[in-house]
Each structure stands twice: as structure tokens, then as C-alpha cells.
Amino acid sequence: MAFLCHCNGMDDGIRAKTKGAQNSVYLDDKFSVLAALVNKAYTKSAYYHSLWSEVYNQEDFESWDDFSKLIPTDKSMFQLDNVAVERDRIAYYFFSGGTTGKPKVIPVTKKEWRRRNEYRANCYRLAGITKYDSVWIALPFGPWAAGHSAQHAFHIIESNVLPAGLSNDQNIMNYIWNQAKRMNINVIATTPSILKFIESSIGKDSFFPIEKVITTGEYISDKLKDYYKSRYGIEVFASYGSSECFIGIECKDKCGYHFNPSEVLVEVVDSQNHLPINSTGSVLLTNLTSEAIPLIRYKIGDRGRINYDRCQCGSDWPRLEWEGRENDFYEISGGVNFHFYQVVGALEGVSAKVKKCDVFVRDGTAGKDKIEFIIYFDERDLETPKPVSYTHLRAHETSLHLVCRLLL
């Protein structure tokens, strides 16, 4: 079994060595940081004290095996009475987006906010962002962390920034776009859905001079990245994380989300047991810089695998390869998991703005199920008067064919 934060060959990674016949594990300073974080959480937070009362003993906590015995946490930990620091040390309160359930209140200290944004800046550098770039931030501000964190990270890099926030008014978005062009903005930081809204707002205008887009908050398919590359020459870099923890970003080779194990520990587990390297399982996160509410073995609700092979881009950081949400798939014939993100990928081939989509699983041929979409939209949104009535799309990494029926 392998603990997926153990990064062989990395100068700043987590290393372990064995000693003696008992195969006891002695770890370097990174485990000391982790042990201190665990002890602080246990002694300062009523949530962790109750959760780990039967499995944690500070005197015996000395190996990754001990760490793996700690019961994973979930979003129920985000209660203000679970704060592990004095209230006068809290610098900000943020809300999560609520896209995966009820919004959470996330307090952060000044120190962890600074460390989080420094790490985010290093991730942006991996995507080639420099002080010579000008960035339009089309992300939520207000009580949400995404826009603020991105702005701080770009300031660390010394990029200049247009912190425009969001608008659902196409006229306002068009106005912002026209001003952004005058400012020679060449990078957009936004979500995939807002990027598509910006595209529809600027009409026939080209995306010039935009060179790069950094997305966050939502899944974006390779097909949609290729679309922006081929049509506008824009390189799209997807970042990965949540309101609770920024995890990593794609490099130019688009082969997973690079993350720094000195900042965030990533585990892939089945139930609570560690899986062998290169296996797919549930993702658990531990943020080594978290303070106000320590984030330890947190179930983010995603599935993925870790790739430790050295990337072609030259980075030694391992890569998390995302495989979908835990609760958004349906098992069909042959043990194939049909995921929601596959629906999203299929719908990206529709030129109209989809108002509603019904998904049906029907009996197919040769022992395979057929997935049928019934899509509802306004015919005036179509770029061409008559689209193809039936479009066959192959689901990602399966032999499943998706039947997309367009109703006119």
C-alpha cells in the first residue's frame, strides 16, 4: 500500500526511511509539520477531538500508518465553534460557492491567507504567468474567496490586474471587454461557464489580444480547451481546488493538476485504506498551512489518481488526474460508470444555449446501454437553422455511444 504524499526523487517532497527489523517509519521535517497540525487540531477543535478520540494519541503518533488511521473529515467540520485559533487571529470570513451543497463559512488567518496566495502564485507561474501579463479577473468577489485570492496571487507575481468581478448583463460584460482591450489585457481568470458567457457577450468580436485563460471552479473538457485554441489561439489552463483549499494547476502539457506536496498532501483511498500508486479512488486533502480550521484528511468529494512520473514540462511536482465527482455517476452495463462531466462534454457540441436537458438510460444492443439526451433550447439561439437531428458522440474513455436528440 502506498501513501500518495510520498514523492520519490523530489527535493521538497515527503521522504521516508525505514530502520531495523520492525520496519518503523521515521520521517523528515514535513511529517513534523503534519504532526504539529494534527495535534493542534485535536487539542483546539472540539470537532477533531470528538472524531479522533479513539484513534489518536500524541505520544504514539510517529508514522504515516498512524496518520492513515485518522478518520477522514467532511464539510460538517466547517462550523464556527470548531475554530482552532483565537478569534482575534482571524483575518477573513469567506463563503463557499454552495455548488456541492449548502454554502460553508470558511475563516482564515492572515498567515494562512498569505501562504495560500503565495502557493497560488507559484501555480500561476507554472502556467507561464509573469509580471508582464495583464489579467482580467472575471471571478466572484464580495464574501467569496475566488476573486480575492486570484487578485492577491497575481499581485505577488506583479502582474497588473483588472478586478472586474462578475455580471450577468451582456451589455456590461461587453463594456468590460472593450475596456480590457484598451488595457491590453492578455489573460483572463474565470470559470468555464463565465468564459462562454463572455464569448457570447462580445458577439462577432475576436478574443484578441487574449493569449491565456486560467479557469477554476468547474470542470472544463479537453474538447472545449481545443475549441478555444483552434478558434482564437487561446491556451486554457485549468486549475483545481475548492473554497477550502487551492490544490494545483495544469502545465502546458495538460496531463493533470500539478501540486506541491510541501503545501498540500493528497491521498487516494478506497473507503479509508490507501491504494497502490496509479490506482483511482477517493481524494483526501490535507492543507499543511491551514490554521483557523485545520484541513486534515478532508473528503473533497472527487475521485482521481496520482501520477508521480516526471512531467515533460520539467516540473517535479506530482500530478492529480481528476476522474470525476464521487456522487455524479451512474453504473450502466458492463460496470461502466457514466459521469455527469461526460454529459457536459457532449453538450459542448451543441451550438445553442441549453435551457434544459433530460438524460435517459435505455437498453441498447450487444449488452450495452444507450444514453439519450433530450435537449431543450430556443431555436433563435442556433447558429445554423437546422442542426443535425442525431449526433453520435463517444463518451470519454469508454465504448459507450451517446445519442444527442435536438428538438426543434
C-alpha positions as CSV (number, residue, x, y, z in Angstrom):
1,M,0.0,0.0,0.0
2,A,1.3,3.5,-0.7
3,F,0.7,6.8,0.9
4,L,0.3,9.1,-2.0
5,C,2.1,12.1,-0.5
6,H,5.4,10.1,-0.6
7,C,7.2,11.7,-3.5
8,N,10.3,9.8,-4.6
9,G,13.1,11.9,-6.1
10,M,11.7,15.3,-5.0
11,D,13.9,17.8,-3.2
12,D,10.9,19.4,-1.5
13,G,8.7,16.3,-1.2
14,I,7.9,14.0,1.6
15,R,10.5,11.2,2.1
16,A,10.7,8.3,4.5
17,K,13.2,5.8,5.5
18,T,13.0,2.5,7.4
19,K,15.1,1.3,10.3
20,G,15.5,-2.1,11.8
21,A,13.5,-5.3,11.5
22,Q,10.4,-3.7,12.9
23,N,10.2,-1.5,9.7
24,S,9.4,1.6,11.8
25,V,9.0,4.7,9.8
26,Y,11.0,7.8,10.6
27,L,10.0,10.9,8.7
28,D,11.6,14.2,7.9
29,D,10.6,17.7,8.9
30,K,7.4,17.6,6.7
31,F,6.0,14.9,8.9
32,S,6.9,17.1,11.9
33,V,4.8,19.9,10.4
34,L,2.0,17.4,9.9
35,A,2.2,16.0,13.4
36,A,2.0,19.5,14.9
37,L,-1.0,20.3,12.7
38,V,-2.8,17.2,13.8
39,N,-2.0,17.8,17.5
40,K,-3.2,21.4,17.3
41,A,-6.5,20.3,15.6
42,Y,-7.1,17.6,18.3
43,T,-6.4,19.9,21.2
44,K,-8.0,23.1,19.9
45,S,-11.0,21.9,18.0
46,A,-14.0,20.1,19.6
47,Y,-14.8,18.5,16.2
48,Y,-11.4,16.8,15.8
49,H,-11.3,15.8,19.5
50,S,-14.6,14.0,19.2
51,L,-13.8,12.5,15.8
52,W,-10.3,11.1,16.7
53,S,-10.8,10.4,20.5
54,E,-10.4,6.6,20.0
55,V,-7.6,6.7,17.3
56,Y,-5.2,9.5,18.2
57,N,-2.5,9.6,20.8
58,Q,0.1,12.3,20.5
59,E,2.9,10.1,22.1
60,D,2.3,7.3,19.6
61,F,1.8,9.4,16.5
62,E,5.1,8.8,14.6
63,S,4.4,7.3,11.2
64,W,2.3,7.5,8.1
65,D,0.5,4.4,9.3
66,D,-0.6,6.4,12.4
67,F,-1.8,9.2,10.1
68,S,-3.8,6.9,7.9
69,K,-5.8,5.7,11.0
70,L,-7.2,9.2,11.5
71,I,-10.8,9.2,10.4
72,P,-11.4,11.4,7.3
73,T,-13.2,14.7,7.7
74,D,-16.0,16.2,5.7
75,K,-17.9,19.5,5.3
76,S,-19.6,19.1,8.6
77,M,-16.3,20.4,10.2
78,F,-17.0,23.9,8.9
79,Q,-18.7,25.2,12.0
80,L,-17.6,28.4,13.7
81,D,-17.3,26.7,17.0
82,N,-14.6,24.4,15.5
83,V,-12.2,27.3,15.0
84,A,-8.7,26.2,16.3
85,V,-7.3,29.8,16.9
86,E,-8.2,32.8,18.9
87,R,-10.9,34.9,17.2
88,D,-8.6,37.9,17.1
89,R,-6.3,36.0,14.8
90,I,-8.9,35.5,12.1
91,A,-8.4,38.0,9.2
92,Y,-11.3,37.0,6.9
93,Y,-14.5,35.0,6.7
94,F,-15.4,33.7,3.2
95,F,-18.4,31.8,1.9
96,S,-18.1,28.7,-0.3
97,G,-20.0,28.8,-3.6
98,G,-22.5,26.2,-2.5
99,T,-22.2,24.3,-5.8
100,T,-21.9,20.9,-4.0
101,G,-24.3,21.6,-1.2
102,K,-25.1,24.2,1.5
103,P,-22.6,27.1,1.4
104,K,-19.9,26.9,4.2
105,V,-18.4,29.7,6.2
106,I,-14.6,29.5,6.0
107,P,-12.5,31.6,8.4
108,V,-8.8,32.2,7.6
109,T,-5.9,33.8,9.4
110,K,-3.6,36.4,7.9
111,K,-0.7,33.9,7.8
112,E,-2.6,31.1,6.1
113,W,-4.2,33.6,3.6
114,R,-0.7,34.8,2.7
115,R,0.7,31.3,2.3
116,R,-2.3,30.2,0.2
117,N,-1.9,33.1,-2.2
118,E,1.8,32.6,-2.5
119,Y,1.2,29.0,-3.4
120,R,-1.4,30.0,-5.9
121,A,1.0,32.5,-7.4
122,N,3.6,29.7,-7.8
123,C,0.9,27.6,-9.6
124,Y,0.2,30.5,-11.9
125,R,3.9,30.7,-12.7
126,L,3.7,27.1,-13.7
127,A,1.2,28.2,-16.4
128,G,3.6,30.8,-17.6
129,I,2.1,33.9,-16.0
130,T,4.7,36.6,-15.4
131,K,4.8,40.3,-14.3
132,Y,4.5,41.3,-17.9
133,D,0.9,39.9,-18.1
134,S,-2.3,41.9,-17.7
135,V,-5.1,39.9,-16.2
136,W,-8.9,40.4,-16.3
137,I,-10.3,38.6,-13.2
138,A,-13.9,37.6,-14.0
139,L,-14.5,35.7,-10.7
140,P,-16.8,36.5,-7.7
141,F,-15.5,38.9,-5.1
142,G,-17.6,40.0,-2.1
143,P,-17.7,37.3,0.5
144,W,-16.3,34.7,-1.9
145,A,-12.6,33.8,-1.8
146,A,-12.0,33.1,-5.5
147,G,-11.7,36.6,-6.9
148,H,-9.8,37.9,-3.8
149,S,-7.3,35.0,-3.8
150,A,-6.6,35.3,-7.5
151,Q,-6.0,39.0,-7.2
152,H,-3.6,38.6,-4.4
153,A,-1.7,35.9,-6.3
154,F,-1.4,38.0,-9.4
155,H,-0.1,40.9,-7.3
156,I,2.6,38.6,-5.9
157,I,3.7,37.9,-9.4
158,E,3.5,41.6,-10.1
159,S,1.0,41.2,-13.0
160,N,-1.4,44.2,-13.4
161,V,-5.0,43.3,-12.8
162,L,-8.5,44.3,-13.8
163,P,-10.6,43.0,-10.9
164,A,-13.9,43.3,-12.8
165,G,-15.8,40.6,-10.9
166,L,-19.0,39.1,-12.5
167,S,-22.1,40.4,-14.3
168,N,-25.0,38.5,-15.9
169,D,-25.7,41.5,-18.1
170,Q,-24.2,41.1,-21.6
171,N,-24.1,44.8,-22.2
172,I,-22.0,45.3,-19.1
173,M,-19.7,42.4,-20.0
174,N,-19.3,43.8,-23.5
175,Y,-18.3,47.2,-22.0
176,I,-15.8,45.5,-19.7
177,W,-14.4,43.6,-22.7
178,N,-13.9,46.8,-24.7
179,Q,-12.1,48.5,-21.8
180,A,-10.0,45.3,-21.3
181,K,-8.8,45.5,-24.9
182,R,-7.7,49.2,-24.4
183,M,-5.7,48.0,-21.3
184,N,-4.0,45.3,-23.4
185,I,-5.4,42.6,-21.2
186,N,-3.9,39.3,-22.4
187,V,-5.0,36.8,-19.7
188,I,-8.5,36.0,-18.3
189,A,-9.0,34.3,-14.9
190,T,-12.6,32.9,-14.8
191,T,-14.8,29.9,-14.8
192,P,-15.6,27.9,-17.9
193,S,-19.2,28.9,-17.9
194,I,-18.4,32.6,-17.5
195,L,-15.8,32.3,-20.3
196,K,-18.6,31.1,-22.6
197,F,-20.8,33.9,-21.4
198,I,-18.0,36.4,-22.2
199,E,-17.7,34.9,-25.7
200,S,-21.4,35.3,-26.3
201,S,-21.4,38.9,-25.0
202,I,-18.7,40.1,-27.3
203,G,-20.6,38.9,-30.4
204,K,-18.6,38.7,-33.6
205,D,-15.6,40.3,-31.9
206,S,-12.4,38.2,-31.7
207,F,-10.8,37.3,-28.4
208,F,-7.6,39.1,-29.5
209,P,-5.4,40.0,-27.6
210,I,-6.2,37.3,-25.1
211,E,-3.4,34.7,-25.0
212,K,-4.2,32.6,-22.0
213,V,-7.2,31.7,-19.8
214,I,-7.0,30.2,-16.3
215,T,-10.2,28.5,-15.3
216,T,-11.3,27.5,-11.9
217,G,-14.5,26.4,-10.1
218,E,-15.8,24.0,-12.7
219,Y,-14.7,21.1,-14.9
220,I,-13.6,22.0,-18.4
221,S,-13.2,19.3,-21.1
222,D,-10.3,18.9,-23.4
223,K,-12.7,19.4,-26.3
224,L,-13.6,22.9,-25.0
225,K,-9.9,23.7,-24.5
226,D,-9.2,22.6,-28.0
227,Y,-12.0,24.8,-29.3
228,Y,-10.6,28.0,-27.8
229,K,-7.1,27.0,-29.0
230,S,-8.2,26.4,-32.6
231,R,-10.7,29.3,-32.9
232,Y,-8.9,32.0,-31.0
233,G,-5.4,30.8,-30.4
234,I,-6.0,30.8,-26.6
235,E,-4.2,28.4,-24.3
236,V,-6.6,27.3,-21.5
237,F,-5.1,26.2,-18.2
238,A,-7.4,24.6,-15.7
239,S,-6.7,24.9,-12.0
240,Y,-8.1,22.6,-9.4
241,G,-9.3,23.3,-5.9
242,S,-12.1,24.4,-3.7
243,S,-13.0,27.3,-1.4
244,E,-11.4,25.3,1.4
245,C,-8.0,24.6,-0.4
246,F,-6.3,25.6,-3.6
247,I,-4.7,22.4,-4.9
248,G,-2.9,22.8,-8.2
249,I,-2.9,23.7,-11.9
250,E,-2.3,22.2,-15.3
251,C,1.0,22.9,-17.1
252,K,1.4,23.4,-20.9
253,D,1.3,19.6,-21.4
254,K,-2.2,19.3,-19.9
255,C,-1.6,15.9,-18.2
256,G,-3.1,16.5,-14.7
257,Y,-3.0,19.1,-12.0
258,H,0.4,19.7,-10.6
259,F,0.5,20.2,-6.8
260,N,3.3,20.9,-4.3
261,P,3.3,18.3,-1.5
262,S,5.1,20.7,0.7
263,E,1.8,22.7,0.7
264,V,-0.9,20.2,0.3
265,L,-0.9,16.4,0.9
266,V,-3.1,14.4,-1.4
267,E,-4.2,10.8,-0.7
268,V,-6.2,8.4,-2.9
269,V,-8.1,5.9,-0.8
270,D,-10.7,3.3,-1.1
271,S,-13.0,3.7,1.9
272,Q,-10.1,4.6,4.3
273,N,-7.4,2.3,3.0
274,H,-4.6,3.6,0.9
275,L,-4.4,2.3,-2.7
276,P,-1.4,1.3,-4.6
277,I,0.3,4.0,-6.7
278,N,-1.6,4.7,-10.0
279,S,-4.9,3.5,-8.6
280,T,-8.1,5.5,-8.8
281,G,-10.0,6.3,-5.7
282,S,-11.5,8.9,-3.4
283,V,-9.3,12.1,-2.9
284,L,-8.4,13.3,0.6
285,L,-6.7,16.6,1.2
286,T,-4.5,17.9,4.0
287,N,-3.6,21.6,3.8
288,L,-0.3,21.9,5.7
289,T,-0.7,25.7,6.0
290,S,-4.3,25.7,7.3
291,E,-4.8,27.3,10.7
292,A,-8.2,28.7,11.6
293,I,-9.9,25.4,10.8
294,P,-7.2,22.8,10.1
295,L,-8.0,20.8,6.9
296,I,-6.8,17.3,7.5
297,R,-7.8,14.2,5.5
298,Y,-10.7,16.2,4.1
299,K,-13.0,14.4,1.7
300,I,-13.4,16.8,-1.2
301,G,-15.9,14.5,-2.9
302,D,-13.8,13.8,-6.0
303,R,-12.2,10.7,-7.5
304,G,-8.7,10.7,-9.0
305,R,-5.3,9.2,-9.2
306,I,-1.7,10.4,-8.6
307,N,0.9,10.4,-11.3
308,Y,4.5,10.6,-10.0
309,D,6.3,10.3,-13.3
310,R,8.4,13.4,-14.1
311,C,6.3,15.6,-16.4
312,Q,7.5,16.7,-19.8
313,C,7.2,20.3,-18.7
314,G,10.2,19.7,-16.4
315,S,8.3,20.1,-13.1
316,D,9.0,17.6,-10.3
317,W,5.6,18.3,-8.7
318,P,3.3,15.2,-8.9
319,R,0.0,15.4,-10.8
320,L,-3.5,14.7,-9.7
321,E,-5.5,13.3,-12.5
322,W,-9.2,14.0,-11.9
323,E,-11.7,11.3,-12.6
324,G,-15.0,12.9,-11.7
325,R,-17.2,13.5,-8.6
326,E,-17.9,10.7,-6.2
327,N,-21.7,11.1,-6.4
328,D,-22.3,12.1,-10.1
329,F,-22.0,8.8,-11.9
330,Y,-24.5,6.1,-12.8
331,E,-23.3,2.5,-13.3
332,I,-24.6,1.0,-16.6
333,S,-24.0,-2.3,-18.5
334,G,-20.6,-3.9,-18.2
335,G,-19.7,-2.0,-15.0
336,V,-19.2,1.3,-16.9
337,N,-19.5,4.4,-14.8
338,F,-21.4,7.2,-16.7
339,H,-20.4,10.6,-15.2
340,F,-22.1,14.0,-15.3
341,Y,-19.0,15.6,-16.8
342,Q,-19.5,13.3,-19.8
343,V,-22.9,14.9,-20.3
344,V,-21.3,18.3,-20.1
345,G,-18.7,17.3,-22.7
346,A,-21.4,16.0,-25.1
347,L,-23.5,19.2,-24.7
348,E,-20.5,21.3,-25.7
349,G,-21.1,20.2,-29.3
350,V,-24.5,22.0,-29.3
351,S,-24.3,25.5,-30.7
352,A,-27.4,26.7,-28.9
353,K,-27.7,27.7,-25.2
354,V,-29.2,24.7,-23.5
355,K,-32.1,25.6,-21.2
356,K,-32.9,22.0,-20.0
357,C,-31.5,18.6,-20.6
358,D,-33.2,15.3,-19.7
359,V,-31.0,12.2,-19.7
360,F,-32.4,8.7,-20.2
361,V,-30.7,5.3,-19.9
362,R,-32.2,2.8,-22.3
363,D,-31.5,-0.8,-23.3
364,G,-29.1,-0.9,-26.2
365,T,-27.6,-3.6,-28.3
366,A,-24.8,-6.1,-27.7
367,G,-25.4,-5.9,-23.9
368,K,-24.7,-2.1,-23.8
369,D,-26.9,0.6,-22.6
370,K,-27.8,3.7,-24.7
371,I,-27.7,7.1,-23.2
372,E,-30.2,9.5,-24.7
373,F,-30.2,13.3,-24.2
374,I,-33.3,15.3,-24.9
375,I,-32.2,19.0,-25.1
376,Y,-34.5,22.0,-24.9
377,F,-33.4,25.4,-26.2
378,D,-34.7,28.4,-28.1
379,E,-34.3,27.9,-31.9
380,R,-33.3,31.5,-32.3
381,D,-30.0,30.7,-30.4
382,L,-28.9,28.4,-33.2
383,E,-26.0,29.5,-35.4
384,T,-27.5,27.4,-38.3
385,P,-31.2,27.0,-39.0
386,K,-31.2,23.1,-39.0
387,P,-28.7,21.2,-36.9
388,V,-28.1,17.5,-37.4
389,S,-31.0,15.7,-35.9
390,Y,-28.9,13.0,-34.3
391,T,-25.3,13.5,-33.2
392,H,-23.3,10.4,-32.1
393,L,-20.6,11.3,-29.5
394,R,-18.3,8.8,-27.9
395,A,-18.0,9.0,-24.1
396,H,-14.6,9.7,-22.6
397,E,-12.5,6.5,-22.2
398,T,-15.5,4.1,-22.6
399,S,-17.0,2.4,-25.6
400,L,-20.4,4.0,-24.8
401,H,-22.1,6.0,-27.5
402,L,-24.2,9.0,-26.6
403,V,-27.2,9.8,-28.7
404,C,-28.0,13.5,-28.7
405,R,-31.5,14.4,-30.0
406,L,-32.1,18.0,-30.8
407,L,-35.8,19.1,-30.6
408,L,-36.8,21.9,-33.0
